[in-house]
Amino acid sequence: MIIFNCPEIVWRVVLTDEAKNRLSLRAEMKVPGEAWLEWEIQQQSDGPYLKQTATFRPKGVLGRLYWYSLVPCHFFVFRGMIHKLVAPKP
């Protein structure tokens, strides 16, 4: 199942685990490495907590340069993404 599709960005669902409240996606775009996004709902004393993890396994020096050059951008993109996911819906 593809949940987000644009000509340059495609994320494919690779794991759904209802027992562990987990969803994992793999990037199917041209990047110098492998990329995943994962969300997990964890129960805490003050209620549910959504944990978001972005993982990138670079291929070679170009992969490392790619990832580190985009760290500032990824900070804002992933932060905005998690806030939209947990924001109350009207």
C-alpha positions in Angstrom: 0.0 0.0 0.0 1.3 3.4 -0.9 0.1 6.1 1.5 1.9 9.2 0.1 2.7 9.6 -3.5 4.2 12.4 -5.4 6.5 12.1 -8.5 9.6 12.4 -6.3 8.4 11.0 -2.9 6.9 7.6 -2.3 6.5 5.9 1.0 5.4 2.3 1.1 3.9 0.6 4.2 6.2 -2.3 5.2 4.8 -3.1 8.7 1.5 -2.6 10.6 1.4 -4.1 14.0 -1.8 -3.5 15.8 -0.7 -5.4 18.9 2.3 -3.0 19.3 0.5 0.0 17.9 3.2 0.4 15.2 3.4 1.6 11.6 6.5 1.5 9.5 7.1 3.0 6.1 10.0 2.6 3.7 11.0 5.4 1.2 10.9 4.4 -2.4 12.6 7.5 -3.8 16.0 8.0 -5.2 18.2 8.8 -2.3 21.8 7.7 -1.6 20.7 5.2 1.0 17.7 3.6 2.6 15.1 5.6 4.6 12.3 4.6 7.0 9.6 6.4 9.0 8.0 4.7 12.0 5.3 5.7 14.4 4.4 3.9 17.6 1.7 4.7 20.1 3.0 4.2 23.7 0.8 4.2 26.8 2.1 6.5 29.5 0.7 7.5 32.9 -0.6 10.8 31.5 -2.2 9.2 28.4 -1.0 7.9 25.0 2.2 9.2 23.5 3.1 9.1 19.7 6.7 8.2 19.1 8.0 9.1 15.6 11.4 7.7 14.4 13.1 8.6 11.1 16.0 6.3 10.1 18.4 6.7 7.3 21.1 4.2 6.4 23.5 6.1 4.0 25.4 4.5 1.2 28.9 5.9 1.1 30.1 9.4 1.5 27.4 10.8 -0.7 24.7 9.3 1.5 26.3 10.9 4.6 26.6 14.3 2.9 23.0 14.0 1.8 21.7 13.2 5.3 23.7 15.8 7.2 23.0 18.5 4.7 19.2 17.9 5.2 19.2 17.6 9.0 18.0 21.2 9.5 15.2 20.7 7.0 14.3 17.3 8.4 14.0 18.8 11.9 11.2 21.1 10.7 9.5 18.6 8.4 9.3 15.8 11.0 8.4 18.2 13.8 5.6 19.6 11.7 4.5 16.1 10.7 4.2 14.9 14.3 2.3 18.0 15.4 -0.2 17.6 12.6 -0.7 13.9 13.5 -1.5 14.6 17.1 -3.4 17.9 16.7 -7.1 17.8 17.6 -9.3 17.6 14.6 -12.1 20.1 14.2 
